[in-house]
Amino acid sequence: MKYLLVFAVLAVAFYVWRAGRRNAPRDLPPQKRPGAPAQPQDMVRCAACAVHLPRGDALAGPDGAVYCSEEHRQRARR
Ligand SMILES: [Zn+2]
């Protein structure tokens, strides 16, 4: 009889766990999920001022170098 009670508690816990998983937003990509850590990004170095910034925020220059801002890209062109 004692084991039946243990089994009942485990069954309820399993049901609650599964119900919680079903409500989790699975169709969203990981970076859109609230509270999830951001995906790692490549860091690049500005050719003008040497500041490091994510590749997504960098501006590509005509010579293949990357710059942190339009101003630094213009400065490198001269
Ligand atoms: Zn810069």
N, CA, C, O and the ligand as a Tripos MOL2 file, in Angstrom:
@<TRIPOS>MOLECULE
protein
  313   311    79     0     0
PROTEIN
NO_CHARGES

@<TRIPOS>ATOM
      1 N           0.8400   -1.2190    0.0000 N.3       1 MET1
      2 CA          0.0000    0.0000    0.0000 C.3       1 MET1
      3 C           0.8640    1.2550    0.0000 C.2       1 MET1
      4 O           0.5180    2.2610   -0.6190 O.2       1 MET1
      5 N           2.0050    1.1820    0.7100 N.am      2 LYS2
      6 CA          2.9170    2.3180    0.7530 C.3       2 LYS2
      7 C           3.4720    2.6370   -0.6350 C.2       2 LYS2
      8 O           3.6370    3.8040   -0.9930 O.2       2 LYS2
      9 N           3.7630    1.5760   -1.4220 N.am      3 TYR3
     10 CA          4.3350    1.7820   -2.7610 C.3       3 TYR3
     11 C           3.3080    2.3740   -3.7160 C.2       3 TYR3
     12 O           3.6580    3.1050   -4.6430 O.2       3 TYR3
     13 N           2.0420    2.0530   -3.4850 N.am      4 LEU4
     14 CA          0.9980    2.6260   -4.3340 C.3       4 LEU4
     15 C           0.9560    4.1400   -4.1710 C.2       4 LEU4
     16 O           0.7580    4.8670   -5.1450 O.2       4 LEU4
     17 N           1.1430    4.6150   -2.9490 N.am      5 LEU5
     18 CA          1.1450    6.0540   -2.6850 C.3       5 LEU5
     19 C           2.3510    6.7120   -3.3710 C.2       5 LEU5
     20 O           2.2290    7.7790   -3.9710 O.2       5 LEU5
     21 N           3.5180    6.0580   -3.2710 N.am      6 VAL6
     22 CA          4.7220    6.5830   -3.9150 C.3       6 VAL6
     23 C           4.5070    6.6560   -5.4260 C.2       6 VAL6
     24 O           4.8710    7.6430   -6.0650 O.2       6 VAL6
     25 N           3.9130    5.6050   -5.9900 N.am      7 PHE7
     26 CA          3.6540    5.5820   -7.4270 C.3       7 PHE7
     27 C           2.6800    6.6870   -7.8300 C.2       7 PHE7
     28 O           2.8450    7.3170   -8.8750 O.2       7 PHE7
     29 N           1.6690    6.9180   -6.9990 N.am      8 ALA8
     30 CA          0.6870    7.9630   -7.3070 C.3       8 ALA8
     31 C           1.3540    9.3350   -7.3090 C.2       8 ALA8
     32 O           1.0700   10.1600   -8.1780 O.2       8 ALA8
     33 N           2.2430    9.5860   -6.3400 N.am      9 VAL9
     34 CA          2.9430   10.8770   -6.2760 C.3       9 VAL9
     35 C           3.8230   11.0490   -7.5110 C.2       9 VAL9
     36 O           3.8680   12.1260   -8.1060 O.2       9 VAL9
     37 N           4.5230    9.9800   -7.8900 N.am     10 LEU10
     38 CA          5.3840   10.0580   -9.0660 C.3      10 LEU10
     39 C           4.5630   10.2930  -10.3380 C.2      10 LEU10
     40 O           4.9790   11.0480  -11.2170 O.2      10 LEU10
     41 N           3.3990    9.6450  -10.4330 N.am     11 ALA11
     42 CA          2.5550    9.8090  -11.6120 C.3      11 ALA11
     43 C           2.0630   11.2500  -11.7150 C.2      11 ALA11
     44 O           2.0340   11.8180  -12.8070 O.2      11 ALA11
     45 N           1.6800   11.8410  -10.5940 N.am     12 VAL12
     46 CA          1.2140   13.2360  -10.6090 C.3      12 VAL12
     47 C           2.3720   14.1590  -10.9940 C.2      12 VAL12
     48 O           2.1990   15.0810  -11.7910 O.2      12 VAL12
     49 N           3.5580   13.9020  -10.4220 N.am     13 ALA13
     50 CA          4.7170   14.7430  -10.7440 C.3      13 ALA13
     51 C           5.0460   14.6440  -12.2320 C.2      13 ALA13
     52 O           5.3540   15.6550  -12.8640 O.2      13 ALA13
     53 N           4.9870   13.4490  -12.7930 N.am     14 PHE14
     54 CA          5.2670   13.2570  -14.2120 C.3      14 PHE14
     55 C           4.2350   13.9890  -15.0690 C.2      14 PHE14
     56 O           4.5820   14.5870  -16.0870 O.2      14 PHE14
     57 N           2.9630   13.9410  -14.6560 N.am     15 TYR15
     58 CA          1.9060   14.6120  -15.4120 C.3      15 TYR15
     59 C           2.1260   16.1220  -15.4070 C.2      15 TYR15
     60 O           1.9890   16.7770  -16.4410 O.2      15 TYR15
     61 N           2.4690   16.6740  -14.2380 N.am     16 VAL16
     62 CA          2.7020   18.1190  -14.1380 C.3      16 VAL16
     63 C           3.8960   18.5110  -14.9990 C.2      16 VAL16
     64 O           3.8650   19.5390  -15.6750 O.2      16 VAL16
     65 N           4.9540   17.6890  -14.9740 N.am     17 TRP17
     66 CA          6.1540   17.9880  -15.7630 C.3      17 TRP17
     67 C           5.8310   18.0080  -17.2580 C.2      17 TRP17
     68 O           6.2860   18.8840  -17.9940 O.2      17 TRP17
     69 N           5.0270   17.0120  -17.6970 N.am     18 ARG18
     70 CA          4.6820   16.9510  -19.1200 C.3      18 ARG18
     71 C           3.7900   18.1060  -19.5180 C.2      18 ARG18
     72 O           3.9440   18.6570  -20.6080 O.2      18 ARG18
     73 N           2.8440   18.4890  -18.6420 N.am     19 ALA19
     74 CA          1.9580   19.6120  -18.9620 C.3      19 ALA19
     75 C           2.7650   20.8910  -19.0780 C.2      19 ALA19
     76 O           2.4820   21.7190  -19.9440 O.2      19 ALA19
     77 N           3.7590   21.0690  -18.2290 N.am     20 GLY20
     78 CA          4.6080   22.2580  -18.2930 C.3      20 GLY20
     79 C           5.4150   22.2970  -19.5650 C.2      20 GLY20
     80 O           5.5980   23.3620  -20.1540 O.2      20 GLY20
     81 N           5.9100   21.1310  -20.0040 N.am     21 ARG21
     82 CA          6.6890   21.0920  -21.2430 C.3      21 ARG21
     83 C           5.8310   21.4030  -22.4550 C.2      21 ARG21
     84 O           6.2970   22.0350  -23.4020 O.2      21 ARG21
     85 N           4.5840   20.9640  -22.4320 N.am     22 ARG22
     86 CA          3.7140   21.1840  -23.5810 C.3      22 ARG22
     87 C           3.4370   22.6710  -23.7660 C.2      22 ARG22
     88 O           3.2660   23.1380  -24.8920 O.2      22 ARG22
     89 N           3.3910   23.4280  -22.6410 N.am     23 ASN23
     90 CA          3.1020   24.8550  -22.7330 C.3      23 ASN23
     91 C           4.3390   25.6780  -23.0650 C.2      23 ASN23
     92 O           4.2230   26.8690  -23.3570 O.2      23 ASN23
     93 N           5.5180   25.0690  -23.0280 N.am     24 ALA24
     94 CA          6.7380   25.8310  -23.3270 C.3      24 ALA24
     95 C           6.7390   26.2410  -24.7910 C.2      24 ALA24
     96 O           6.3380   25.4570  -25.6520 O.2      24 ALA24
     97 N           7.1880   27.4650  -25.0860 N.am     25 PRO25
     98 CA          7.2170   27.9130  -26.4880 C.3      25 PRO25
     99 C           8.3390   27.2390  -27.2510 C.2      25 PRO25
    100 O           9.4790   27.7030  -27.2400 O.2      25 PRO25
    101 N           8.0020   26.1190  -27.9260 N.am     26 ARG26
    102 CA          9.0300   25.3400  -28.6140 C.3      26 ARG26
    103 C           9.2860   25.8520  -30.0250 C.2      26 ARG26
    104 O          10.3590   25.6270  -30.5850 O.2      26 ARG26
    105 N           8.2810   26.5570  -30.6140 N.am     27 ASP27
    106 CA          8.4370   26.9690  -32.0060 C.3      27 ASP27
    107 C           9.3110   28.2060  -32.1520 C.2      27 ASP27
    108 O           9.7270   28.5370  -33.2630 O.2      27 ASP27
    109 N           9.6000   28.9020  -31.0400 N.am     28 LEU28
    110 CA         10.4430   30.0930  -31.1290 C.3      28 LEU28
    111 C          11.9060   29.6780  -31.1930 C.2      28 LEU28
    112 O          12.2980   28.7060  -30.5470 O.2      28 LEU28
    113 N          12.7200   30.3970  -31.9600 N.am     29 PRO29
    114 CA         14.1660   30.1400  -31.9150 C.3      29 PRO29
    115 C          14.7250   30.4930  -30.5420 C.2      29 PRO29
    116 O          14.1430   31.3200  -29.8400 O.2      29 PRO29
    117 N          15.8390   29.8850  -30.1430 N.am     30 PRO30
    118 CA         16.3370   30.0490  -28.7700 C.3      30 PRO30
    119 C          16.6010   31.4950  -28.3960 C.2      30 PRO30
    120 O          16.3550   31.8820  -27.2530 O.2      30 PRO30
    121 N          17.0990   32.3150  -29.3290 N.am     31 GLN31
    122 CA         17.4520   33.6820  -28.9560 C.3      31 GLN31
    123 C          16.2220   34.5660  -28.7850 C.2      31 GLN31
    124 O          16.3130   35.6420  -28.1930 O.2      31 GLN31
    125 N          15.0450   34.1150  -29.3080 N.am     32 LYS32
    126 CA         13.8300   34.9150  -29.1640 C.3      32 LYS32
    127 C          13.1080   34.5690  -27.8710 C.2      32 LYS32
    128 O          12.2200   35.3050  -27.4390 O.2      32 LYS32
    129 N          13.4780   33.4580  -27.2510 N.am     33 ARG33
    130 CA         12.7990   33.0220  -26.0450 C.3      33 ARG33
    131 C          13.1910   33.9410  -24.8870 C.2      33 ARG33
    132 O          14.3800   34.1910  -24.6890 O.2      33 ARG33
    133 N          12.2390   34.4440  -24.1270 N.am     34 PRO34
    134 CA         12.6190   35.3450  -23.0280 C.3      34 PRO34
    135 C          13.4240   34.5990  -21.9690 C.2      34 PRO34
    136 O          13.0970   33.4730  -21.5940 O.2      34 PRO34
    137 N          14.4780   35.2490  -21.5010 N.am     35 GLY35
    138 CA         15.3110   34.6600  -20.4640 C.3      35 GLY35
    139 C          16.4030   33.7660  -20.9820 C.2      35 GLY35
    140 O          17.2740   33.3550  -20.2150 O.2      35 GLY35
    141 N          16.3880   33.4450  -22.2830 N.am     36 ALA36
    142 CA         17.4430   32.5880  -22.8360 C.3      36 ALA36
    143 C          18.6870   33.4240  -23.1110 C.2      36 ALA36
    144 O          18.5740   34.5790  -23.5200 O.2      36 ALA36
    145 N          19.8630   32.8630  -22.8940 N.am     37 PRO37
    146 CA         21.0870   33.6270  -23.1820 C.3      37 PRO37
    147 C          21.2410   33.8520  -24.6690 C.2      37 PRO37
    148 O          20.8180   33.0220  -25.4740 O.2      37 PRO37
    149 N          21.8420   34.9690  -25.0400 N.am     38 ALA38
    150 CA         22.0370   35.2950  -26.4480 C.3      38 ALA38
    151 C          23.0610   34.3430  -27.0560 C.2      38 ALA38
    152 O          23.9490   33.8280  -26.3770 O.2      38 ALA38
    153 N          22.9020   34.1300  -28.3590 N.am     39 GLN39
    154 CA         23.8390   33.2650  -29.0630 C.3      39 GLN39
    155 C          25.2020   33.9500  -29.1450 C.2      39 GLN39
    156 O          25.2680   35.1700  -29.2980 O.2      39 GLN39
    157 N          26.2900   33.1830  -29.0460 N.am     40 PRO40
    158 CA         27.6220   33.7920  -29.1610 C.3      40 PRO40
    159 C          27.8280   34.3410  -30.5650 C.2      40 PRO40
    160 O          27.3600   33.7630  -31.5450 O.2      40 PRO40
    161 N          28.5280   35.4560  -30.6480 N.am     41 GLN41
    162 CA         28.7830   36.0860  -31.9340 C.3      41 GLN41
    163 C          30.2800   36.2730  -32.1120 C.2      41 GLN41
    164 O          31.0270   36.4140  -31.1450 O.2      41 GLN41
    165 N          30.7000   36.2720  -33.3760 N.am     42 ASP42
    166 CA         32.0900   36.5840  -33.6740 C.3      42 ASP42
    167 C          32.3560   38.0400  -33.3330 C.2      42 ASP42
    168 O          31.5320   38.9140  -33.6050 O.2      42 ASP42
    169 N          33.5110   38.2930  -32.7350 N.am     43 MET43
    170 CA         33.9140   39.6530  -32.4440 C.3      43 MET43
    171 C          34.9700   40.0500  -33.4670 C.2      43 MET43
    172 O          35.8770   39.2800  -33.7830 O.2      43 MET43
    173 N          34.8280   41.2770  -33.9760 N.am     44 VAL44
    174 CA         35.8020   41.7880  -34.9430 C.3      44 VAL44
    175 C          36.3800   43.0880  -34.3970 C.2      44 VAL44
    176 O          35.8130   43.6970  -33.4890 O.2      44 VAL44
    177 N          37.5040   43.5050  -34.9540 N.am     45 ARG45
    178 CA         38.2270   44.6740  -34.4630 C.3      45 ARG45
    179 C          38.1210   45.7880  -35.4980 C.2      45 ARG45
    180 O          38.3850   45.5810  -36.6830 O.2      45 ARG45
    181 N          37.7350   46.9550  -35.0380 N.am     46 CYS46
    182 CA         37.6660   48.1080  -35.9320 C.3      46 CYS46
    183 C          39.0760   48.4510  -36.3930 C.2      46 CYS46
    184 O          39.9950   48.5450  -35.5790 O.2      46 CYS46
    185 N          39.2490   48.6420  -37.7200 N.am     47 ALA47
    186 CA         40.5730   48.9300  -38.2670 C.3      47 ALA47
    187 C          41.0150   50.3510  -37.9300 C.2      47 ALA47
    188 O          42.2070   50.6460  -38.0150 O.2      47 ALA47
    189 N          40.0980   51.2410  -37.5520 N.am     48 ALA48
    190 CA         40.4640   52.6240  -37.2760 C.3      48 ALA48
    191 C          40.7690   52.8590  -35.7970 C.2      48 ALA48
    192 O          41.7720   53.4950  -35.4760 O.2      48 ALA48
    193 N          39.9390   52.3670  -34.9030 N.am     49 CYS49
    194 CA         40.1070   52.6830  -33.4880 C.3      49 CYS49
    195 C          40.3570   51.4390  -32.6370 C.2      49 CYS49
    196 O          40.5290   51.5590  -31.4240 O.2      49 CYS49
    197 N          40.3810   50.2600  -33.2320 N.am     50 ALA50
    198 CA         40.7460   49.0130  -32.5620 C.3      50 ALA50
    199 C          39.7190   48.5550  -31.5190 C.2      50 ALA50
    200 O          40.0150   47.6800  -30.7050 O.2      50 ALA50
    201 N          38.5260   49.1360  -31.5380 N.am     51 VAL51
    202 CA         37.4960   48.6720  -30.6070 C.3      51 VAL51
    203 C          36.9290   47.3490  -31.1340 C.2      51 VAL51
    204 O          36.8270   47.1520  -32.3440 O.2      51 VAL51
    205 N          36.5660   46.4530  -30.2270 N.am     52 HIS52
    206 CA         35.9820   45.1710  -30.6200 C.3      52 HIS52
    207 C          34.4710   45.2690  -30.5770 C.2      52 HIS52
    208 O          33.9010   45.8440  -29.6490 O.2      52 HIS52
    209 N          33.8250   44.7030  -31.5870 N.am     53 LEU53
    210 CA         32.3750   44.7620  -31.6690 C.3      53 LEU53
    211 C          31.8600   43.4990  -32.3530 C.2      53 LEU53
    212 O          32.6140   42.8410  -33.0700 O.2      53 LEU53
    213 N          30.5920   43.1500  -32.1460 N.am     54 PRO54
    214 CA         30.0460   41.9720  -32.8150 C.3      54 PRO54
    215 C          30.0620   42.1410  -34.3290 C.2      54 PRO54
    216 O          29.8730   43.2440  -34.8420 O.2      54 PRO54
    217 N          30.2880   41.0410  -35.0350 N.am     55 ARG55
    218 CA         30.3760   41.1010  -36.4950 C.3      55 ARG55
    219 C          29.0920   41.6630  -37.1040 C.2      55 ARG55
    220 O          29.1370   42.3210  -38.1440 O.2      55 ARG55
    221 N          27.9620   41.4100  -36.4730 N.am     56 GLY56
    222 CA         26.7050   41.9050  -37.0070 C.3      56 GLY56
    223 C          26.5870   43.4150  -36.9750 C.2      56 GLY56
    224 O          25.8490   43.9910  -37.7750 O.2      56 GLY56
    225 N          27.3120   44.0810  -36.0510 N.am     57 ASP57
    226 CA         27.2560   45.5320  -35.9390 C.3      57 ASP57
    227 C          28.3610   46.2110  -36.7270 C.2      57 ASP57
    228 O          28.3540   47.4350  -36.8560 O.2      57 ASP57
    229 N          29.3090   45.4530  -37.2570 N.am     58 ALA58
    230 CA         30.4550   46.0490  -37.9360 C.3      58 ALA58
    231 C          30.0880   46.4310  -39.3660 C.2      58 ALA58
    232 O          29.2000   45.8400  -39.9800 O.2      58 ALA58
    233 N          30.7930   47.4300  -39.8770 N.am     59 LEU59
    234 CA         30.6180   47.8680  -41.2640 C.3      59 LEU59
    235 C          31.8360   47.4170  -42.0500 C.2      59 LEU59
    236 O          32.9720   47.6350  -41.6270 O.2      59 LEU59
    237 N          31.6010   46.7900  -43.1920 N.am     60 ALA60
    238 CA         32.7090   46.3090  -44.0070 C.3      60 ALA60
    239 C          33.2450   47.4550  -44.8530 C.2      60 ALA60
    240 O          32.4820   48.1980  -45.4680 O.2      60 ALA60
    241 N          34.5690   47.5880  -44.8750 N.am     61 GLY61
    242 CA         35.2040   48.6170  -45.6830 C.3      61 GLY61
    243 C          35.5270   48.1050  -47.0670 C.2      61 GLY61
    244 O          35.3730   46.9130  -47.3300 O.2      61 GLY61
    245 N          35.9770   48.9830  -47.9720 N.am     62 PRO62
    246 CA         36.2830   48.5660  -49.3490 C.3      62 PRO62
    247 C          37.4840   47.6300  -49.4250 C.2      62 PRO62
    248 O          37.5980   46.8480  -50.3690 O.2      62 PRO62
    249 N          38.3860   47.7000  -48.4340 N.am     63 ASP63
    250 CA         39.6020   46.8890  -48.4690 C.3      63 ASP63
    251 C          39.4370   45.5740  -47.7240 C.2      63 ASP63
    252 O          40.4140   44.8480  -47.5370 O.2      63 ASP63
    253 N          38.2380   45.2570  -47.3010 N.am     64 GLY64
    254 CA         38.0160   44.0180  -46.5800 C.3      64 GLY64
    255 C          38.1040   44.1660  -45.0810 C.2      64 GLY64
    256 O          37.7480   43.2430  -44.3480 O.2      64 GLY64
    257 N          38.5760   45.3250  -44.6000 N.am     65 ALA65
    258 CA         38.6310   45.5660  -43.1630 C.3      65 ALA65
    259 C          37.2320   45.9000  -42.6470 C.2      65 ALA65
    260 O          36.3400   46.2250  -43.4310 O.2      65 ALA65
    261 N          37.0420   45.8200  -41.3480 N.am     66 VAL66
    262 CA         35.7460   46.1550  -40.7590 C.3      66 VAL66
    263 C          35.9180   47.3560  -39.8390 C.2      66 VAL66
    264 O          36.9840   47.5700  -39.2620 O.2      66 VAL66
    265 N          34.8490   48.1350  -39.7170 N.am     67 TYR67
    266 CA         34.8750   49.3760  -38.9430 C.3      67 TYR67
    267 C          33.6700   49.4200  -38.0190 C.2      67 TYR67
    268 O          32.6330   48.8130  -38.2870 O.2      67 TYR67
    269 N          33.8320   50.1630  -36.9120 N.am     68 CYS68
    270 CA         32.7670   50.2140  -35.9170 C.3      68 CYS68
    271 C          31.6820   51.1970  -36.3210 C.2      68 CYS68
    272 O          30.5510   51.0780  -35.8500 O.2      68 CYS68
    273 N          31.9880   52.1670  -37.1800 N.am     69 SER69
    274 CA         31.0050   53.1840  -37.5310 C.3      69 SER69
    275 C          31.2870   53.6990  -38.9320 C.2      69 SER69
    276 O          32.3680   53.4930  -39.4840 O.2      69 SER69
    277 N          30.2920   54.3710  -39.4930 N.am     70 GLU70
    278 CA         30.4380   54.9610  -40.8210 C.3      70 GLU70
    279 C          31.5520   56.0070  -40.8210 C.2      70 GLU70
    280 O          32.2800   56.1470  -41.8030 O.2      70 GLU70
    281 N          31.6780   56.7380  -39.7160 N.am     71 GLU71
    282 CA         32.7210   57.7720  -39.6260 C.3      71 GLU71
    283 C          34.1060   57.1570  -39.7560 C.2      71 GLU71
    284 O          34.9550   57.6910  -40.4690 O.2      71 GLU71
    285 N          34.3400   56.0460  -39.0780 N.am     72 HIS72
    286 CA         35.6580   55.4180  -39.1520 C.3      72 HIS72
    287 C          35.8970   54.8040  -40.5310 C.2      72 HIS72
    288 O          37.0310   54.7630  -41.0070 O.2      72 HIS72
    289 N          34.8330   54.3320  -41.1660 N.am     73 ARG73
    290 CA         34.9940   53.7890  -42.5170 C.3      73 ARG73
    291 C          35.3660   54.9110  -43.4850 C.2      73 ARG73
    292 O          36.2140   54.7210  -44.3570 O.2      73 ARG73
    293 N          34.7320   56.0860  -43.3360 N.am     74 GLN74
    294 CA         35.0570   57.2260  -44.1910 C.3      74 GLN74
    295 C          36.4850   57.6870  -43.9300 C.2      74 GLN74
    296 O          37.2110   58.0380  -44.8600 O.2      74 GLN74
    297 N          36.8870   57.6850  -42.6560 N.am     75 ARG75
    298 CA         38.2280   58.1500  -42.3090 C.3      75 ARG75
    299 C          39.2880   57.2450  -42.9240 C.2      75 ARG75
    300 O          40.3430   57.7190  -43.3470 O.2      75 ARG75
    301 N          39.0140   55.9470  -42.9770 N.am     76 ALA76
    302 CA         40.0020   55.0050  -43.5100 C.3      76 ALA76
    303 C          40.1110   55.1310  -45.0200 C.2      76 ALA76
    304 O          41.1340   54.7650  -45.5980 O.2      76 ALA76
    305 N          39.0700   55.6440  -45.6680 N.am     77 ARG77
    306 CA         39.0730   55.7150  -47.1200 C.3      77 ARG77
    307 C          40.0220   56.8110  -47.6090 C.2      77 ARG77
    308 O          40.5670   56.7270  -48.7100 O.2      77 ARG77
    309 N          40.2160   57.8530  -46.7670 N.am     78 ARG78
    310 CA         41.0740   58.9520  -47.1850 C.3      78 ARG78
    311 C          42.5490   58.6020  -47.1460 C.2      78 ARG78
    312 O          43.3910   59.4370  -47.4750 O.2      78 ARG78
    313 ZN         36.2480   52.5260  -34.8770 Zn       79 ZN79
@<TRIPOS>BOND
     1     1     2 1
     2     2     3 1
     3     3     4 2
     4     3     5 am
     5     5     6 1
     6     6     7 1
     7     7     8 2
     8     7     9 am
     9     9    10 1
    10    10    11 1
    11    11    12 2
    12    11    13 am
    13    13    14 1
    14    14    15 1
    15    15    16 2
    16    15    17 am
    17    17    18 1
    18    18    19 1
    19    19    20 2
    20    19    21 am
    21    21    22 1
    22    22    23 1
    23    23    24 2
    24    23    25 am
    25    25    26 1
    26    26    27 1
    27    27    28 2
    28    27    29 am
    29    29    30 1
    30    30    31 1
    31    31    32 2
    32    31    33 am
    33    33    34 1
    34    34    35 1
    35    35    36 2
    36    35    37 am
    37    37    38 1
    38    38    39 1
    39    39    40 2
    40    39    41 am
    41    41    42 1
    42    42    43 1
    43    43    44 2
    44    43    45 am
    45    45    46 1
    46    46    47 1
    47    47    48 2
    48    47    49 am
    49    49    50 1
    50    50    51 1
    51    51    52 2
    52    51    53 am
    53    53    54 1
    54    54    55 1
    55    55    56 2
    56    55    57 am
    57    57    58 1
    58    58    59 1
    59    59    60 2
    60    59    61 am
    61    61    62 1
    62    62    63 1
    63    63    64 2
    64    63    65 am
    65    65    66 1
    66    66    67 1
    67    67    68 2
    68    67    69 am
    69    69    70 1
    70    70    71 1
    71    71    72 2
    72    71    73 am
    73    73    74 1
    74    74    75 1
    75    75    76 2
    76    75    77 am
    77    77    78 1
    78    78    79 1
    79    79    80 2
    80    79    81 am
    81    81    82 1
    82    82    83 1
    83    83    84 2
    84    83    85 am
    85    85    86 1
    86    86    87 1
    87    87    88 2
    88    87    89 am
    89    89    90 1
    90    90    91 1
    91    91    92 2
    92    91    93 am
    93    93    94 1
    94    94    95 1
    95    95    96 2
    96    95    97 am
    97    97    98 1
    98    98    99 1
    99    99   100 2
   100    99   101 am
   101   101   102 1
   102   102   103 1
   103   103   104 2
   104   103   105 am
   105   105   106 1
   106   106   107 1
   107   107   108 2
   108   107   109 am
   109   109   110 1
   110   110   111 1
   111   111   112 2
   112   111   113 am
   113   113   114 1
   114   114   115 1
   115   115   116 2
   116   115   117 am
   117   117   118 1
   118   118   119 1
   119   119   120 2
   120   119   121 am
   121   121   122 1
   122   122   123 1
   123   123   124 2
   124   123   125 am
   125   125   126 1
   126   126   127 1
   127   127   128 2
   128   127   129 am
   129   129   130 1
   130   130   131 1
   131   131   132 2
   132   131   133 am
   133   133   134 1
   134   134   135 1
   135   135   136 2
   136   135   137 am
   137   137   138 1
   138   138   139 1
   139   139   140 2
   140   139   141 am
   141   141   142 1
   142   142   143 1
   143   143   144 2
   144   143   145 am
   145   145   146 1
   146   146   147 1
   147   147   148 2
   148   147   149 am
   149   149   150 1
   150   150   151 1
   151   151   152 2
   152   151   153 am
   153   153   154 1
   154   154   155 1
   155   155   156 2
   156   155   157 am
   157   157   158 1
   158   158   159 1
   159   159   160 2
   160   159   161 am
   161   161   162 1
   162   162   163 1
   163   163   164 2
   164   163   165 am
   165   165   166 1
   166   166   167 1
   167   167   168 2
   168   167   169 am
   169   169   170 1
   170   170   171 1
   171   171   172 2
   172   171   173 am
   173   173   174 1
   174   174   175 1
   175   175   176 2
   176   175   177 am
   177   177   178 1
   178   178   179 1
   179   179   180 2
   180   179   181 am
   181   181   182 1
   182   182   183 1
   183   183   184 2
   184   183   185 am
   185   185   186 1
   186   186   187 1
   187   187   188 2
   188   187   189 am
   189   189   190 1
   190   190   191 1
   191   191   192 2
   192   191   193 am
   193   193   194 1
   194   194   195 1
   195   195   196 2
   196   195   197 am
   197   197   198 1
   198   198   199 1
   199   199   200 2
   200   199   201 am
   201   201   202 1
   202   202   203 1
   203   203   204 2
   204   203   205 am
   205   205   206 1
   206   206   207 1
   207   207   208 2
   208   207   209 am
   209   209   210 1
   210   210   211 1
   211   211   212 2
   212   211   213 am
   213   213   214 1
   214   214   215 1
   215   215   216 2
   216   215   217 am
   217   217   218 1
   218   218   219 1
   219   219   220 2
   220   219   221 am
   221   221   222 1
   222   222   223 1
   223   223   224 2
   224   223   225 am
   225   225   226 1
   226   226   227 1
   227   227   228 2
   228   227   229 am
   229   229   230 1
   230   230   231 1
   231   231   232 2
   232   231   233 am
   233   233   234 1
   234   234   235 1
   235   235   236 2
   236   235   237 am
   237   237   238 1
   238   238   239 1
   239   239   240 2
   240   239   241 am
   241   241   242 1
   242   242   243 1
   243   243   244 2
   244   243   245 am
   245   245   246 1
   246   246   247 1
   247   247   248 2
   248   247   249 am
   249   249   250 1
   250   250   251 1
   251   251   252 2
   252   251   253 am
   253   253   254 1
   254   254   255 1
   255   255   256 2
   256   255   257 am
   257   257   258 1
   258   258   259 1
   259   259   260 2
   260   259   261 am
   261   261   262 1
   262   262   263 1
   263   263   264 2
   264   263   265 am
   265   265   266 1
   266   266   267 1
   267   267   268 2
   268   267   269 am
   269   269   270 1
   270   270   271 1
   271   271   272 2
   272   271   273 am
   273   273   274 1
   274   274   275 1
   275   275   276 2
   276   275   277 am
   277   277   278 1
   278   278   279 1
   279   279   280 2
   280   279   281 am
   281   281   282 1
   282   282   283 1
   283   283   284 2
   284   283   285 am
   285   285   286 1
   286   286   287 1
   287   287   288 2
   288   287   289 am
   289   289   290 1
   290   290   291 1
   291   291   292 2
   292   291   293 am
   293   293   294 1
   294   294   295 1
   295   295   296 2
   296   295   297 am
   297   297   298 1
   298   298   299 1
   299   299   300 2
   300   299   301 am
   301   301   302 1
   302   302   303 1
   303   303   304 2
   304   303   305 am
   305   305   306 1
   306   306   307 1
   307   307   308 2
   308   307   309 am
   309   309   310 1
   310   310   311 1
   311   311   312 2
@<TRIPOS>SUBSTRUCTURE
     1 MET1         2 RESIDUE 1 A MET
     2 LYS2         6 RESIDUE 1 A LYS
     3 TYR3        10 RESIDUE 1 A TYR
     4 LEU4        14 RESIDUE 1 A LEU
     5 LEU5        18 RESIDUE 1 A LEU
     6 VAL6        22 RESIDUE 1 A VAL
     7 PHE7        26 RESIDUE 1 A PHE
     8 ALA8        30 RESIDUE 1 A ALA
     9 VAL9        34 RESIDUE 1 A VAL
    10 LEU10       38 RESIDUE 1 A LEU
    11 ALA11       42 RESIDUE 1 A ALA
    12 VAL12       46 RESIDUE 1 A VAL
    13 ALA13       50 RESIDUE 1 A ALA
    14 PHE14       54 RESIDUE 1 A PHE
    15 TYR15       58 RESIDUE 1 A TYR
    16 VAL16       62 RESIDUE 1 A VAL
    17 TRP17       66 RESIDUE 1 A TRP
    18 ARG18       70 RESIDUE 1 A ARG
    19 ALA19       74 RESIDUE 1 A ALA
    20 GLY20       78 RESIDUE 1 A GLY
    21 ARG21       82 RESIDUE 1 A ARG
    22 ARG22       86 RESIDUE 1 A ARG
    23 ASN23       90 RESIDUE 1 A ASN
    24 ALA24       94 RESIDUE 1 A ALA
    25 PRO25       98 RESIDUE 1 A PRO
    26 ARG26      102 RESIDUE 1 A ARG
    27 ASP27      106 RESIDUE 1 A ASP
    28 LEU28      110 RESIDUE 1 A LEU
    29 PRO29      114 RESIDUE 1 A PRO
    30 PRO30      118 RESIDUE 1 A PRO
    31 GLN31      122 RESIDUE 1 A GLN
    32 LYS32      126 RESIDUE 1 A LYS
    33 ARG33      130 RESIDUE 1 A ARG
    34 PRO34      134 RESIDUE 1 A PRO
    35 GLY35      138 RESIDUE 1 A GLY
    36 ALA36      142 RESIDUE 1 A ALA
    37 PRO37      146 RESIDUE 1 A PRO
    38 ALA38      150 RESIDUE 1 A ALA
    39 GLN39      154 RESIDUE 1 A GLN
    40 PRO40      158 RESIDUE 1 A PRO
    41 GLN41      162 RESIDUE 1 A GLN
    42 ASP42      166 RESIDUE 1 A ASP
    43 MET43      170 RESIDUE 1 A MET
    44 VAL44      174 RESIDUE 1 A VAL
    45 ARG45      178 RESIDUE 1 A ARG
    46 CYS46      182 RESIDUE 1 A CYS
    47 ALA47      186 RESIDUE 1 A ALA
    48 ALA48      190 RESIDUE 1 A ALA
    49 CYS49      194 RESIDUE 1 A CYS
    50 ALA50      198 RESIDUE 1 A ALA
    51 VAL51      202 RESIDUE 1 A VAL
    52 HIS52      206 RESIDUE 1 A HIS
    53 LEU53      210 RESIDUE 1 A LEU
    54 PRO54      214 RESIDUE 1 A PRO
    55 ARG55      218 RESIDUE 1 A ARG
    56 GLY56      222 RESIDUE 1 A GLY
    57 ASP57      226 RESIDUE 1 A ASP
    58 ALA58      230 RESIDUE 1 A ALA
    59 LEU59      234 RESIDUE 1 A LEU
    60 ALA60      238 RESIDUE 1 A ALA
    61 GLY61      242 RESIDUE 1 A GLY
    62 PRO62      246 RESIDUE 1 A PRO
    63 ASP63      250 RESIDUE 1 A ASP
    64 GLY64      254 RESIDUE 1 A GLY
    65 ALA65      258 RESIDUE 1 A ALA
    66 VAL66      262 RESIDUE 1 A VAL
    67 TYR67      266 RESIDUE 1 A TYR
    68 CYS68      270 RESIDUE 1 A CYS
    69 SER69      274 RESIDUE 1 A SER
    70 GLU70      278 RESIDUE 1 A GLU
    71 GLU71      282 RESIDUE 1 A GLU
    72 HIS72      286 RESIDUE 1 A HIS
    73 ARG73      290 RESIDUE 1 A ARG
    74 GLN74      294 RESIDUE 1 A GLN
    75 ARG75      298 RESIDUE 1 A ARG
    76 ALA76      302 RESIDUE 1 A ALA
    77 ARG77      306 RESIDUE 1 A ARG
    78 ARG78      310 RESIDUE 1 A ARG
    79 ZN79       313 GROUP 0 **** ****
